[in-house]
Amino acid sequence: MEFEIVTGSVESLETDCLIVGVAPEGELAPSAQQIDAAASGYLKEVIGDLQGKAGEALLLHKVPGISATRVLLMGLGKADERNDRNQLKIIKSALSNLKAIRCKSAVIALDGLESSDDDLYRQLRHNTEWASAELYQYDATKSKKADPLSLESIGFLLSQDNAELGEFSISDGSAIANGVDTARELGNLPGNVCTPNYLAEQAIALAEECDELTTTILEEDEMDKLGMHSLLSVGKGSSEPSKLIVMEYQGAAADVKPHVLVGKGITFDTGGISLKPGGKMDEMKFDMCGAASVMGTMEALTELGLDLNVVAIIAAAENMPAGNASKPGDIVTTMSGQTVEILNTDAEGRLVLCDALTYAERFEPETVVDVATLTGACIVALGHHATGLLTNDDDLAADLLVSSEFAADKAWRLPLWDEYQEQLDSNFADIANIGGPAAGTVTAACFLSRFTKKYRWAHLDIAGVAWNSNGKAKGATGRCVPLLCQHLISQVDESPEE
């Protein structure tokens, strides 16, 4: 799919479908008014019952006086309701209609009224990301592949003065959209395809395409020598060897401290000996969506070309029950030297992440952000709308929250107070891997915090937002690639050199 900026008079645009806006009570947006004038009042005549609600659409053929083959009248909603959600609803409706009529080209000429956002860059970037998301089709494991999309290009009509900014916006939006698609594809693949080794192969392949990116894979024997016995304990019951995937992007001088992203890559989670219930266990292929979002972010980064250094660390393992699997009550020694009592083998994400977070120390990072489908408790707390954010660094929290708002990839901060740490006390080890049913998301982050003392760190729990469970929408979402990308973009924007 090609996104482009188009300029010129709206009535002379040659395209298969021209999308213009209609507000409530039949009020035409400026571009729609120009079409109506060229068509001698035709739009006003046919609007009829179109109420102008956000996403409401009316397709017109052979509108007189213009060059476009079709015109799609698109409801803009009330002026005081034109927020990000309104904009998303409009883009979804536009793409649904475009796919239905099987046109090859379209131009969106909504005059920026799809939202009240006065940041043109942000608005166009979101339009690009969300339009791309509506075109994603999963068919990797189907015998009959999806029909090729007939839509080849989407243009955004802008004034000549805004064209350069528009090009920049859609370039960034396309990069982020590609990263989201990668994260969704990895998440949607079944556990017998997307194994730890498969993730490693994808990371190697990405590095081969980008000169600034290098990938190193640590095998189990290397992790054993480093003392990563917590990470290794998770994959003991699986025939699939665990991997530590390290991707290094160098966009700045070698002495510039990197930002580190750490992803939980449990490619299938049965719960181990603490076996999960059978219902919906198929969805545990999504337990590597933290790793998928980190890898998707790295792909986007190669296209964004940001002037900073970024390291991605993916702790990949498969959690299976077997005679040699970890048992409740087992004690393992982490890379940091701290010992952990495994009270529940289904609390395995923190066991792989803690060693990956210790490994991150060697990069002397500026910041570290880990991403994980870590706790069902986060879904209880925040539902399926917001990522849980936990950190002891207020500045990093503020940066991530601002980035989440800008990216329309929402996060909400939860407390990480010392009082919760006591729930992790163990009679037999330095720390237990669970803290009981109360505040499960917080105690999971408390566990991770014990391995992050040497740098600025934040934890993103994406258990509620990483995938959809129901009907045709079932599948990975690609969150929080937009949030992570904006977090990295903001580091460049705020750097002293700017």
N, C-alpha and C positions, 0 to 999 in steps of 0.2 A: 504494500500500500504506500502510495506517495502522497504526502501532505505538502501543500504549496500555498503561497500567498498570491492572491490575484488583486489587481487594481483596475480602475476604469469604471465606466458607467454600468450600473447593474443591469439596465435593460439591454445592453449590447453583449453581455457575457454569453459565450457559446458553451453550453454545458448540458448534460442530460437531465440534470435536476437542479433547480435553484431554490434554496431554502430561505424564506423571508418570514419576519415575525408579525404576529398579531396579538395585541394586548386585549384584555377584557373590554367588552362593549364595542368590539369591532374596530378598535383603534389600531391603525396600521403603523408599524415601525417605519423609519425614514426610507429604507430600501424598498419596502413594500409599497410605500406611497409613490415612489418613482415608477415602480412597475404598474401601479394602478393608473398613474397619469399616462404612461405610454400605451396602456391598454384601454384608454378612454373610459375609466371607471369600472372595468370588468371585475376587479377583485371585490370592490364594495358590493357589487351585485350578487356575487356567488358566496360570500361569506356565510350567509344564512344563519344556521344554528351554532356555528363555531363560537364558543364562549371565550376563547383566549386563555383557557387553563393551561398551565405548564405541561408541555408534552402533547397537548391535543393537536391533531394534524388533519389537514385536508389537502389531498393531491389534486392538482389541476393540470389538464392536458391542453396543449395548443392555445396558450394564452396569447391573444393578439398583441402585435406591436413590440415583441421582445424576441431575443435570439435563443433563449433557453427552450429546450424541448418540453420540459415540465416545470411547474412551480409547486413547491410544497409549502403551504401555509402552516406555520408552526406557532402554537400558543406559547406566549411568554410568561403567563401568570401575572398576578398583581405585583405592582412595583415594589411594595414593601415586603414581598415574599421571595425576591430574586436573590437567593443565597446559593451556596455551593450545591445544596441538595436539589434546588430548582434547576440549576444548570445541568447537573447530571441527568435529571429526568428528561430534559430537552434533548440532550445529546443521545441518550438511549433511544428516545422516540424517533429522532432523525435517522439514526442508523438502522433501526428496525424497518422503517419505511423504505430506506434506500436498498436494503437487502431484498425486500419483498418485490420491488419493481425491477430488480436486476439491471440497474443502470451502470455504466462504466465510469461516469464522472459526476461530481456534484460540487456545488459551491454553496457554502454557508454564509449568508449575508444577513445576520441577525443584529448588526450594528452594535454589538457589545451589550445588548439588552437581555441576554440569557441569564445574566447575573448583575448585581449592583456593584460588582468588583471594579474599582477604577484602576486596577493594575493590569494593563493589557497583556504584559508578559505572562502573568499568572493565569489569566483567563484563557488565553490561547494555548498555553501549555496543558491546562486541564482538558480543554476541548480535544487536543491531540491525543492525550493519554486515554481519555474515556472513549473516544471514537475507536481507537485501536483496540481497546479491551472488548468492545462489542463485536469486533471482527475475529476474535480468537476462536478457533475451532480445534477441539481435541479429536484426533483420529489415529494416533500412533499405534494403538493396539486393536484397531478395527480392520476387518478384512475388506470392507467397503470404505474407501476414503471419502472424506467430505467433498462435496461438489466445489470446484474452484470458485472463488469469489469473483463475481463479474465487476465489482467496484474496484477500479484501478487508481483513482485519484480523488482526493477531497481538497478543495480550495477554501480559503478563508478570505473574504473580501475586506480589504483595508484601504485606507487612503494612502497615497504615495508617501506621505510623511511618516507613516507608521510601518511601512513595508519592511524596513531593515530590522526593526525590533520584532516584527512578526516572524521573520525568517529565523531569528535567534530563538524565539519562543517555540516554534514547531520543531526546530532541531533538538532542543533539550527535551521537549515532550516526546519526540520519537525515540530518543535514547532511553528515556525512562520507561516508555511503553515496551520497548524491546526487552528490557530487564524484567519487567512484570511478566511478559509472555514466557520468558525462560523460567522464571520462578513457578509459574502456573504449570508449565509442561513438566518440570521435574516433580512437582507435587502430585500431579495427576497420574504419573506413571505408576504401575503396580510394583509391589515390593519385590517380585521376582525378576523385575527388569531394573528398577532403580535401586541397586544395592550400593553398599559403600564403595565398591570397586567402580561401579558405573559413575558415581559422583566424582571419583578421582579422575576417571577418563574424561569427563566433561570439563573439569578444571584444567587438565592438561591441554585439551583441544582449544579452549579459550585462550590460553597463554600462547599457543602457536599462532594465533591470529593477531596478536598485539605485541609489538616490540617492548612496550613499557611494562608488560606483565610477565612474571615468572611463577611457575607452580612447582612446589616440592611436595612429595607424598611420603609421609612417615609410615612405615610398615610396623606390624606388631612387635617385631624384635627390637626395632629402634625405640619404640615407645616403652618397651620393657626396660631397656637400658637407661632411659630417662626417668624411670620410676613412676610412669603413668598407670599405676595398678588399679586406680579407680575407673578410669576410662576402659581399660582392658577387661575389667570385671563384668562390664555390661554385655560384651560380645562373646563371653566364654561359652555360652550355650548354643551359639550359632555356628554353622559351617561357613558363614561368610566372614572373612577376616575384617577386623576393624581398621580404619584408616584415619590418620590425621592429615588433612589437606591444608596446605599453606600456600596462599596466593599473595604475591607481593606486586603492587602497582607503584611504579616510581615516576611520578609526574613533577617532582621537585628535586632539589639537590639532595644528595645522599645523606647529608647531615641534618636534614629536616626531620623532626620526629613524626612518625606516622600515626594516623588514626587507625585503630584496629577494630574490625568487626568479627565477632565470634558467633558461629551458627551451630545450633543443635541439629545433628544429622542422623537421627534414629530412623533408619529407612523402613523398618517395621517394628512395631512395639506390641508384643503380646502381653506385656507386663512381666514376663519371665515366670519364675516360680510363683510370684504373687499374681496369678493369671487374671487377666481382665475378663469380664463377662463377654459372652459370644456376640450379643447384639451390637451391631455397628462396629465390630472389631475391624472390618475391612477398611474403615476410615483411619486406622492407625498407620496406613501408608503415608498419611499426611504428617506424621510425627517428625518428618525431616523438613518441614516447611521453613523453619528457621534457617537451616542450611541453604534451602532453595532461595530464600529472600536475600541472603548474603551473596550467593553466587549470581543472582539476577542483578544485584547492585553492582557487583564487579563488572558484569557485562556492560551495564549502562555506563559505568565509569570509563570504560575503554572508548566509548563513543563521545561522552561528555568532554574527555580530555582535560580534566581538571588539573591545576598546577599544585598538587599536593601528593603526599605519599600515603598509601592505604595498604594495610595488610588484612587479609581475610583468613581466618582459621576456622576450619570446619571439622568438628569431631563427629565422625561417621561410624555407626555401629548398628547391628541388628540385635534386638533384645528377644531372645527365645528361651523357652524352657527345655532343659535337657539334664542328663545325669551330671554333667560338669558345670551346670549353670550356677550362678551365685544364689545363695540361700538366705532367707531372712535370719539375721543374727550374725552373718559373716562380717568380718572386719577387714578392710583394705587400707593400704597406705597410699596416699595421694602423692603426686609429684612434689608438692610443697612440703611433704613430710608429715602432715597432719593425718591422723587415722580417722576412718569413718566406719560407723556401725550401720550396716545395710538392714534397716528394719523392714523395708518394703522394696522389693526389686522393681516395682512399677514406678518408683521415684528415681528413674535411671537417668533422666536428662541432666540433672544436676551433677550426677557422677561423671558424665563425660565432659560436661562444661568446666568443672572445677580444674581438671588437669589442663584443658585448653586455655583457661584463664591464667593459670600459672605459666604455661608456655609463652603467653603473650608478654611476660615481663622482659624477655630477652630483646624485644624490639624497642624498649624504653619509650613506650607510646605516649602521645599527647593525650589521647582519650581511648577508652575501650568501651564498646557497646556490644553486649551479647543479645542474641535474638533466639527465642525458643518457644515452642508450643509446650510450655512447662507445666501448667496446672489447670485442672478443671475448675479449681476454685476461682480462677480469674474470670471464667464464664459466669459463675454465680455472681461475682462482684460487678462485672461491667457488661455482661451480655455479649452480643456479637457485633458491637459497634466500635469499641475502643480497645486499643492495646494498653496493657498495664505497664506503667513506667515506674521503676524503683531505682533510687540512687541516693547516695549520701552527699553528692556534689550538687549544690543548688544551681550553680552556673550551667553545668551540663544539663540538668533537668530543664532549666529555662530554655536552653538552645533546642533541645529535643521537642519540647512542647510547642515552641514557636514554629519549628520545622514541620511538626505534625499538622498545625493549623494551616500553614502555607500550602502544604502538599495535599490538604484535604484527606489526610490519612491519620485519623485522630488517635491521640493517646491521652491517658489520664494518669496523673501521679498518685501512687499509693504510698503510705508511710513505710519507713524502714528504720524503726526506732529500736534502740538497744533492748528494750523490754521484751521484744519478741525473741531475742537470741536465746533466752533461757529455755524455750520450748525444744531446742535442739540438743539439750544436755543428754549425755549418755553415761551410763555406769561403766561401760567397757571400752570406750574409745573417746577420742577428742571431741567428736561430734556425731550426732545421729543424722541419717539422711532424710528423716521426716520429723515434723514437729507437732503431729496430732492434727485433728480436723479443724481446729480454729485457725483462721487467718493463713490458710495454706499457701496462698500466693506470696504473702509477706515472708513466711518462714522459709520458703524456697529461695527467695532472694537473699534472706539473711544467711542461708547456707553459702550461696555464691559469694557474698560479700567477704567471707573469711579468706577468700583466695585473691582478693583484689586490693590489698592494702597499699601496694606500691605504685598505684596510678589512679587517675580519674576514671570512674567506671559507672556505667548505667546498664540496667537490665530491662529488656522489652519482652513481656510475656504476651505472645500472639495466639494463645490457645483459642480465644474466642473469635478471631478474625481471619485466621489463616485459610479456612475453607468453609464452603457452604455445604450443608448436609442434605438439602431437600430437592427432590424433583429434578427438573431439567437444569436447575442452577447448581446442582451438586458438583463440587470440584474446588480446586485450589483458587485462591483469590489473587495471589501475588503480593499481598501485603506482608511486610511493610517496606517494599522496595521504594515507593515514592518518598516515604518519611526518611529513610536512610540516605537516599540521593540528595534530598534537600538539606539534610544535616551536613553532608560533605560539601555541597555547594556553598552553604553558609560559612564554612571554614575558610574557603577561598575568598569569599566576599569580605570577610572580616579580618583577613590577614594583614599584617603591617605593610606589606608591599603595595596593597591596593590604594 
